Amino acid sequence: MNRIKKLFATDSKKLIVFITAGFPNKDSTKDLVLEALRRS
């Protein structure tokens, strides 16, 4: 079973985060993605 299926098989609350490339500026996108991965 993959990671997403395992997560949704539980009754815990979920938070789905969307990061728009280039927002608020294109230089911050990489940092936002890396920080989101670090916190997952």
N, C-alpha and C positions, 0 to 999 in steps of 0.2 A: 504494500500500500504506500502511495507517495505521501509526502509531507502535508499537502493540502487536504487530502482525503482523511488523514489521521486527525488533523486539526478540526475539521468539520464533523468528525464522528463523535466529538465530545459536546457536552451541553454548556461549555464555557462561553463567555462573551468574546466576540471577535472585533477587531478593528482593522479595516482595510484602508491603507494609505495610498493616495495617488500623488505622484510627483510629476509635474509638468516640466518637460525639458525646456530650459531657457527661462524659467520663471523662478524667482523674480528677476534673475539675470543669468545669462548663459554660463558665466564663470562659477556660479554657486551650485549648479546642477550636480556636478560630480561629488561635492562635499555633502549635499543633501542625501544622495543615494548611498554613499558610504556610511553615513551616520545612521540611516534607516536600517541598513544591513547589520551594523554593529549592535543596534538595540533589539534586533529580532531574535 
